[in-house]
C-alpha cells in the first residue's frame, strides 16, 4: 500500500493517484494492485479515524513532486503539537488519517520559464520531443498533436519573431478549439472563466509581463501555449474534483458516518476541492457536509462562490451553491498573499486580461483575479483576518468564508511563482488545525 511516512514525525499519509479524468489508478508501485481507496476503507472498518484530511496539490507534474509537497505540508501540520493537544482535549478519541491526492497537473515548470528564447528549455531535444511532452499534458489526440507540431516548428524556425507568425496563430486557434476550454467570462466554470483566446494578445502581453520580471520569462512564441496549458490544467482540476474527489468524499461518508472530513487545496488544488464540494455540474449532493475546507493560495476565480457577481450582475459563480446548500458545516478559509506572483500576475495574464497583472488591493476588485490574491469575494457574511503566528487565535464561523491576509508569512519567493509554494510554515499548519477545530 503506498503509505508515505514523513521523516521526523509519526505522521503518514496515503498517496492516492487519479488520472486526468478523475479515475483512481490501480497501478500502485507496491505491486498490490486494486484501488487504494477500497483498501483504506476496508482497513478503517476495524480502526476508524475520527478525522480524515484530504489534501490536493496544485501544479505538480509527477508523484515525486507531489510527495515532496505533502511531506512539507502535512509534516508541518503533524508538528503542530499544541493544536493536536487542543483537539485531543476536545475529542479524547481523536484519530487522524491523511489522504494526499495526486493528479497530473503540470501546466509548465519553472525551468521552462527561465530561458531567453522560446525553444531554449528543450535545446537539442527537437520539436518532436516538445510535442510529446505537451501532448501528455494537454491530451494526446491527433488535433492536439497537429497543432503542437506547427507551433513548435514555428518556435524552432522563427524564435526571434517580433509578432506571432500566421502559421503559429492559426495553430494556436486550432489548439484552443481542440482543448474545448470555453470562454464564458467571470461566470464560467474552471476551464471557461476567461476571455476569448487571442494568441496575438497573449504573445504581446507575455512579453510585457516578462519585462516586469526583469527578462523574457514568459515571452516568445510559446507564450500562448503556456496560457492554454494553464487553462487546460484548471479545467482538469475541476474534472478531477467532480469525478474523482467528490465521490471519494461520499464513499468515506458512507463508510465512516461518524468521521469528520476536512478538505485542503493549494493552487489548482483549490479548484479540485471546490469541485469536490460542488460535484458534477456544481450542484450534486454530498452525503453530509464536510467539517472544514481550507484553500491555500488558490488559482481560481475570486467570484467562483458569488451568488451574484458584482462585475456582471445577474451572473452566478460556478460554486455559488456550495454554501447555500450547507456543504461545509465549519469554516471555509482562504489565504491570500501579495508576494504570490503566480496568482497575482500570471493568473490574470492567463485569463487574457491586459493591464490587470498587478496586485492592487486598494482598487476595486477586478473581473478576473484569483482567490490567492483577493480572497473569495461577492459573499455575504465573509470576514477578513490576518494570518496569525503558530499560537494565535481565530474567530471562525460555520458555513462562512474567512479570508486570511497571509503576506507576512507567505512571503518567501522562488522563481517566477513568487511565494506561491511557501505553504509549509507553522502558521499555515496552525490555520488548518484551527479550521478543523472550528468544524469539530
N, C-alpha and C positions, 0 to 999 in steps of 0.2 A: 504494500500500500504506500503511495507516495506521500508519506507524512514527513514534513520537514521540521527538524529541530533547530532552534535558534541558539547559537553559541552564547554562553554566559548567562543563560536563563533556563528555567524549567519549562518554558513555553514551546509549543509546537503548533503546526497548522497543517491542514490538508490542502494540497495544491491541486485544484480541480480544473482540468483543461477543457475548454469549449472551442469548437471550431467557429468559422466566420458566420455560420448560420445559427449559432447558439446551441448546436447539438453537443452533448457531452461525448468526449472522445473515450475510447475503450482500449487505448494502446499504452497503458501505464508503463513507465520504464522498469518497474519491478517485475514485469512479465506475468503478473497475475491475471490481467485482462478483466473485462467487465467494467461496469460503471462504478466509479469511486463513490458516487453519492449513495448508491444502493448498499454498498459495503459499510459506509459510515452509518446509515440509518439502521442497519441490522446490528451494528456494534452498539449503537446508542439505546437500543431496546433494553439492554442489560445494564447499561451505565449511562443514564440520560443526563446530558448537561442541562443546567438551568438557563444558560445564556449562550446563544450561538451568534457569533460575529462573522458576517460575510464582508469580505474586502475585495475591491476591484481596483486594479491599477489603471493607468491611462495609457499613454503610448509607450508600451514596452513590447519589443518585437519578438522576443523568444522567452523560453522558460527560465534560462539563467538570469535574464534581466528582471523577470517577474519575481524570482526568488530573492534577488538582491533587494528589491524594494520591500517585499514583505518581511524579510529578515530585519530591515531597519524600522519599518513602520510598526509591525506587530511586536518587534523586540522592544521598542520604546514604550509601547503600551504595557508589555509584561513587566517592565522595570518601574512602573508607577506603583510602587508598593503602598504608598499612603492611600491611593484611590482604591486599590484592591482591598485594603483593610476596611475602608469605609463601606464598600459593597458587602463585605462579609459580616460586618456589624448589622447591616440592614437585612441581609439574607445569609444566615449562617450556613445554609446548604449550597451556597454559590459554587457552581462548577462550570467552567468555561470551555467552549470549543470554538476553534477558528477555522474558517474556510477561505483560502485565497483563490480567487477566480482568475485563471489565465485565459486570455483570448488574443488572437493575432491582431495586433493593433498599431503597428509602427507606420505612421504616415511618412516620416523621414527621420533620419538620425542627425544628431549634431555634426557628425563627421561629414555629412553631405552638405552642410551649410557653411563650411569654413573655407571653401576654395574660392578663387577669384575668377573662375570661368565655369561655364555650365557643365563641361564634361570632366572637370578636374577630379571629382571624387572617384571616378571609375577609370582613371587614366590607365591605358594599357589593357583594359578588360574588353573594350569593344562595345558597339551598340547592342549586340545580341545579349551580352551579359546584363546590360541595363534593362532590356526588355524582359528578361527572365525575372529579375529582381522585382520590378514594378508589377509585372503580371501576377506574381504571387500575392502582392499586396492589394491589388485592385480587382482581381478576378480574372482567371486565366481563360478568357473567351477569345475567339477569333477577332471580333471587332476591337476588343481592348488591345490585343497584340498588334493588330494592323496600325492602329492609331499610335501606339507606343513606338513602333518601328519608325514611322515617319517623323515623330518628334525627336527621337534620339539621332536619327540621320541628320536632321536639320541642326541639332546641337553640335554634332561632330563636324559638320562642314561649314557652319556659319556661326560659330561660337561668339564672334565679336560683333554680330549684327546690332545696329542701333535701334532697330524696330523689329517686330516679330515678322519673320518671313511668311509669305502667304501659305506655303505648304504646311508650316507648323501651325498657323492659325486654324486652318481647316482641320488638321489632325486633332487639335485640342477640342474643337467643336464636336467632332465625331466621338472623341473620348468622353466628353461630358454627356452626350446622348447615350453612349453605351453604358455609362455608370448609372443612368436614370436617377439622378440625385433629386431633381426638382428644384424649384426656386420660388417658393411661396412667400418669401419675406418673413417678417417677425412672427407670423402666426403659423409657420410651417413646423413640421416635425424636425427631428435632429439632423436629418440629411437635407432638409429643404428650407431652413430658416436663414436664407441668404438671398442676395440679389441675383438676377440672371447672370450667368457666367459670361465674362467678357475677357477673352485671353489677351487682347491688346492692352486693356486697362490693367490687368494683372501683371503683365510684363513691366509696364511703366511704373506702377505703384510699388512693385517689389524693388525696383532699382532705387527709388526714392527712400524706401524704408531701409534698404541695405546701407545707404549712405548715412542714415541716422545711427546705425550701429558701428559706423567707422569703417565700412568696407562694403563690398558687393555680396553680403551674406545671403540675401535672397534673390539677387538679380540673376540675369542670364536667361537663356531660352527655356530652362527647366522650371522657372518660377511658376508659371501657370500649372505645371504638373504637380508641384508641391501644394498648390492651392486645392486642386482637385483631390489629391491624396488625403489632405486634411478632412475634407467633407465626406469622402468615402469612408474614412475611419469613424467619423462621427455618426454617420448612418449605420455603420456596422455596430457601434456601441449600442445603439437603440435596438437593433436586431438581437444582439446577444442578451440584452436586458429583458426584452419582451419574451423571447423564445427560449432562453436558457435559464436566467436567474429567477424570473417571475414564477415559472412552475417549480423551480427548486425551493423557493420560499414556501410555496403552498405544500409541497411534499414534506418539508420539515415541520410545518404547522400541523399537518395531519399526523405525522409520526410522533411528534413531541408536543402534545396540546398544552402542556404547562410551561414550555420553554419560552423565554423572551428572545426575539430575533432582532438583531441590530445590523444596520447596513452602513458601510463606509465606502465612499468612492472618491478617487483622486483623478483630476483632469478629465479625460473621456470617461473614466470610471464613474464620474458624477452622472453622465448620461446613462451608463449601464444601470446604476441603482435607481435613478428616476424612472427609467423604463421598466425596471423590475417592479416598482410600485404601481405604475400605470397598467402594465400588461399590454397585450396586443391591442392596438388602437387607442391606447391611453386610458381606457375605461373598463378593463377587465377586473374581475373581482379577486381580492385576496381572501384567503380563508379567514384570516383575522389580522388586525393591524400589527405592523412591526413596532417594536418598543422605542426605537430611535433611529435617526438617519443623519449622518454627518457627511457633507460634501466638501472636500478639501481642494481648493484652487480649481474649481470646476471649469471645464471648457464646454460650457453650454450657455444658452441664451439667458440673460438676466430676466427676460419676460416669460420664460417657459412655464412658470406656475401661475401666471396672471390670469384672472377671470375676465379682464377687460384691459387690453394693452393700451396704455395712455397715448403712445405714439401712433396707434392705429385703432381708434375707438370702435368698439363692436367686434373686435378680433380677440379670440382667446389664445392663450399659450397651450402648447401641446399637453402639458402636465397639469392643466388647470383643475382637473377633477380630483387630484391626489388628496389634497387637504379637505375639501368639502366631503369627500367620501370617507373620511376618517381612517385613511390607510396608515397614518403614523400616530400612534397614541401618545408618544412622547414628543420631544422637540425635533424639528428639522433645522439643523445647524449648518451654516455655510461660512467658509473663510474667504477673505479677500486680502490681497496684498498689492501695493503699488510697485513692488520690486519684481513682480512676476510678469516678465515681458511676453511669455508665451500666450497668456490670456489678455494682457493689457495692450499688446501691439500686434502680435501675429494673428490673434483671433479676428479682430476687425478687418485686417488685410485679407484674411481668408474669406471673409464674408463679402468681399468686393466693395468695401466702403472706403472711398478715397477721403483723406483728410480726417479720419477717425482712428488714427493709430496711437494717439497719446492718451494716457490715463489722466483725466481731468475731473476729479471728484467734485470740484466746486461748481461745475457746469451741470446743466440738465442731463439726465441720463440719455444715452444715445439710443438710436433704434437698434443697433447691432453692437452688442457687447457681451462679455462673459461674466458669469456669476463670480468667478475668481478675481475679477477686477471691480465689480459693482455690487455683488451680493444678489439675492433674489429680490426683485422689485415688482411693484404692482399688486402687492398682497396686503390686505387689511390686517392690522394687528402685528405685522412684522416689527421686530425691535432690533436695535443695534447695541453692540458692546465691544470693548477691546479684548483681544486675546490676553488672558491672564497668565501670570507666572505659574509654574507647575503646582503651586499650592494655593492658587487663587480660587475665588468662588464666583459662581454664575447664578443668574436668575433665569431659569428655563421653564417655559410653559408648554404643556402637552398640546400637540396639534398646531403649534405656532412656529413661525420662522424666526430664527435668531441669526442675524448677520454679524459675523465677527471680523472686526478690523484687525488683521494679523501682521501688519507691515513691520512692527517692532521685532517680531520673532521669525517670520517667514521672510528672510532678507538676504540669505547667503546665496550669491549668484554663481551660476555655472553656465558658460556658453550663451547662446542666443536666447535660451529659455529663461534666463534670469534666475529668479528664486523659485521657479515653478516646482522643482523637485525637492525643495527644502522643507520636507514634511515629517522628518523623523525626529524632531526635537521633543523634549519632555513636555513642552507647553501644548503641542498639538495632541500628544497622547493623553494628557490630562483633560483636554477639552472633550475627547471621545469618551473617556471614562465618565465625565460629568454628565454628558448627554445620556449615557447608558443608565447612570444613577437616577437621572430625572425621569427616565422611562421605566424604571423598575418599581 
